[in-house]
Amino acid sequence: MEAIVIGATGLVGSHLVQLLIKDERFTKVKVFVRRPLKELHIKIEEHIIDFDNVESWQSLVTGDVLFSCMGTTLAQAGSKESQYRVDYTYQHEFAKIASQNGVKKYVLISSAGANPKSGIFYSKIKGELDRDVQALPFETIAIIRPGVLDGNRSESRVGESISIEVLNVVGKLPFLKHWHPIHGRQVAQAMINAAFRKGEQVKIYTLGEVFELSGLKLKNKII
């Protein structure tokens, strides 16, 4: 199979690319990025693109499964308009083109609490994207909604770091274990596993289901 990845330089996306390289079911990993990857591999086909210039890259979006991992924060983006462009517009446009080009499978990383009617801007964006991609003609669509992500990021996120520390404690309680922070590598593995699932056309995985889908134990440390 040929995988297509957007958001390959982020926390989940970087783990996803490494897992896809090691996965013998994938012969090629096509990454579409705004800046070059730090390391390349014989299986990686890198395309450095301007997501606003659709005509320059739309014919390159071919393969078997699209993994969509893009995302930013309001602080990084600088404005709500810029955040919306990254978290919704780029991903929706790319998914639409992939479906038109015959890509059969689509796996999207979203967020717990995604809701198009949410009063929280981030949750609203994620909810709108989740809703709208379900109307695209993929054979299968998997939407992954993890809780707080853990792992080494290239940028510092103070608020998220505090949330991780708190949830690492409360997540030890049996009735709150699904809110335990999940490592980016676990989410990446869950995305790959979702691409091979059988069943209904659209499947949404959230919190504890993401841990189970990853096939890794519910703990902060990755083996």
C-alpha distance (Angstrom), angle and dihedral (degrees) to the residues before:
residue distance angle dihedral
M1 . . .
E2 3.78 . .
A3 3.80 117.5 .
I4 3.80 125.3 -154.7
V5 3.81 118.0 -156.4
I6 3.79 131.6 -170.5
G7 3.77 118.4 -178.2
A8 3.80 91.7 34.6
T9 3.81 94.6 152.2
G10 3.82 95.9 57.1
L11 3.80 129.7 91.0
V12 3.81 97.2 -88.7
G13 3.80 95.8 28.5
S14 3.80 94.3 55.9
H15 3.80 91.2 51.5
L16 3.79 90.1 45.2
V17 3.80 93.0 55.4
Q18 3.81 91.4 50.4
L19 3.81 91.8 49.6
L20 3.82 92.2 47.4
I21 3.81 90.5 51.7
K22 3.81 89.7 55.9
D23 3.82 94.4 42.8
E24 3.81 109.6 96.3
R25 3.80 91.5 -156.4
F26 3.82 88.6 72.3
T27 3.80 119.8 67.6
K28 3.81 96.7 177.8
V29 3.81 135.9 25.3
K30 3.80 112.8 -159.7
V31 3.80 110.9 -162.7
F32 3.80 123.7 -168.1
V33 3.78 110.3 -161.1
R34 3.80 141.1 162.8
R35 3.80 92.1 -138.8
P36 3.82 130.5 27.1
L37 3.78 121.8 -88.4
K38 3.79 115.3 -109.6
E39 3.80 91.9 -126.7
L40 3.79 132.3 24.7
H41 3.81 132.0 -158.6
I42 3.78 134.3 -161.0
K43 3.82 89.7 -105.3
I44 3.81 93.5 52.6
E45 3.80 121.6 94.4
E46 3.80 105.6 -170.1
H47 3.80 123.5 -156.6
I48 3.80 117.0 -175.1
I49 3.79 105.0 -158.4
D50 3.78 146.3 168.1
F51 3.81 103.6 -123.0
D52 3.82 89.4 -154.5
N53 3.82 91.4 59.0
V54 3.80 96.8 68.2
E55 3.80 97.0 167.5
S56 3.81 91.7 61.0
W57 3.82 94.6 61.3
Q58 3.80 111.6 16.9
S59 3.83 94.4 97.0
L60 3.83 89.8 55.9
V61 3.81 93.9 61.5
T62 3.79 99.0 98.8
G63 3.79 131.4 128.8
D64 3.78 142.8 87.5
V65 3.81 106.1 -77.6
L66 3.79 133.4 20.2
F67 3.80 117.4 -148.1
S68 3.81 110.8 -164.0
C69 3.82 114.1 -162.1
M70 3.80 104.1 152.2
G71 3.76 120.6 135.5
T72 3.77 143.6 137.3
T73 3.78 141.1 -179.0
L74 3.78 129.8 -112.7
A75 3.81 89.3 -112.9
Q76 3.80 92.1 53.3
A77 3.79 95.0 42.5
G78 3.78 94.7 46.6
S79 3.79 96.1 -141.6
K80 3.79 141.1 32.0
E81 3.79 89.5 -111.5
S82 3.80 92.2 56.2
Q83 3.80 92.7 45.0
Y84 3.80 90.7 50.5
R85 3.80 90.2 51.0
V86 3.82 92.2 55.5
D87 3.79 99.8 36.3
Y88 3.80 97.5 41.2
T89 3.81 117.9 7.1
Y90 3.81 100.1 46.7
Q91 3.79 94.1 43.2
H92 3.80 95.7 44.8
E93 3.81 92.9 46.6
F94 3.81 91.7 48.0
A95 3.81 92.3 48.0
K96 3.80 91.3 48.4
I97 3.81 91.3 52.5
A98 3.81 92.1 45.8
S99 3.81 91.1 53.8
Q100 3.80 90.9 47.9
N101 3.81 90.1 50.5
G102 3.79 92.4 55.2
V103 3.81 102.4 -99.3
K104 3.82 104.5 156.5
K105 3.81 105.0 -163.0
Y106 3.79 131.3 49.8
V107 3.81 128.2 -172.0
L108 3.80 119.5 -176.7
I109 3.78 129.2 -172.8
S110 3.79 108.2 -142.3
S111 3.81 129.4 157.5
A112 3.78 139.6 -98.7
G113 3.78 107.3 -97.9
A114 3.81 94.5 32.1
N115 3.79 106.5 159.2
P116 3.82 128.5 154.5
K117 3.82 89.0 -145.3
S118 3.80 95.4 49.7
G119 3.79 120.1 126.8
I120 3.81 88.4 -141.8
F121 3.80 108.9 89.9
Y122 3.81 95.7 -143.4
S123 3.81 93.7 48.2
K124 3.81 90.2 46.1
I125 3.82 92.8 54.0
K126 3.79 92.0 48.4
G127 3.79 91.1 47.2
E128 3.79 93.2 50.5
L129 3.80 91.6 50.9
D130 3.82 92.4 46.6
R131 3.80 90.0 51.3
D132 3.79 97.6 45.6
V133 3.80 99.8 45.2
Q134 3.80 89.0 56.6
A135 3.81 87.9 69.4
L136 3.82 92.1 59.5
P137 3.83 117.6 102.4
F138 3.81 99.8 -113.1
E139 3.79 116.7 141.4
T140 3.80 90.2 -130.0
I141 3.80 132.1 14.0
A142 3.81 124.2 -169.4
I143 3.80 120.5 -172.6
I144 3.80 115.5 -164.8
R145 3.82 115.6 -157.0
P146 3.81 109.1 -176.5
G147 3.78 126.4 174.3
V148 3.80 123.1 -123.0
L149 3.81 111.7 -17.6
D150 3.78 121.2 -129.7
G151 3.78 128.0 -162.8
N152 3.79 142.4 81.8
R153 3.79 112.9 -49.1
S154 3.78 127.8 -168.8
E155 3.81 88.8 -129.0
S156 3.80 131.8 46.1
R157 3.82 119.3 -110.5
V158 3.79 107.8 -174.6
G159 3.80 97.0 -176.3
E160 3.78 92.1 49.6
S161 3.80 91.8 48.4
I162 3.80 90.1 55.0
S163 3.81 90.7 48.6
I164 3.80 90.6 52.0
E165 3.81 92.3 52.5
V166 3.81 91.9 49.3
L167 3.80 95.0 44.8
N168 3.79 92.4 46.9
V169 3.81 85.6 63.5
V170 3.80 101.9 39.9
G171 3.81 90.7 39.4
K172 3.79 88.3 69.7
L173 3.80 88.7 71.0
P174 3.83 109.2 95.5
F175 3.80 94.8 -130.8
L176 3.82 92.1 49.7
K177 3.80 99.8 40.1
H178 3.80 93.4 111.3
W179 3.81 88.4 64.2
H180 3.80 91.1 59.8
P181 3.85 110.0 123.0
I182 3.78 112.3 -95.4
H183 3.78 123.2 -142.4
G184 3.79 119.1 -119.4
R185 3.79 90.4 -121.6
Q186 3.80 91.0 57.1
V187 3.80 90.9 52.5
A188 3.81 90.8 47.8
Q189 3.81 91.2 52.6
A190 3.80 90.0 47.5
M191 3.81 89.0 54.5
I192 3.78 92.2 53.7
N193 3.80 92.2 46.7
A194 3.81 89.8 49.6
A195 3.80 90.2 57.2
F196 3.80 90.0 64.0
R197 3.80 98.4 43.6
K198 3.79 122.6 123.9
G199 3.78 126.4 -141.7
E200 3.78 136.4 49.6
Q201 3.78 122.8 24.4
V202 3.80 94.5 -116.3
K203 3.79 123.9 37.6
I204 3.81 126.6 174.3
Y205 3.81 118.8 -159.8
T206 3.79 120.5 -165.6
L207 3.82 138.4 -179.5
G208 3.82 108.7 -41.6
E209 3.80 92.0 19.7
V210 3.81 89.3 60.6
F211 3.81 91.1 54.3
E212 3.81 89.9 49.6
L213 3.80 92.7 45.9
S214 3.80 91.2 53.0
G215 3.79 90.6 59.8
L216 3.81 89.3 -138.4
K217 3.80 126.0 118.1
L218 3.80 120.3 -93.9
K219 3.78 99.3 -103.1
N220 3.76 137.0 107.6
K221 3.80 95.1 -120.1
I222 3.80 115.7 79.9
I223 3.79 116.5 -140.7
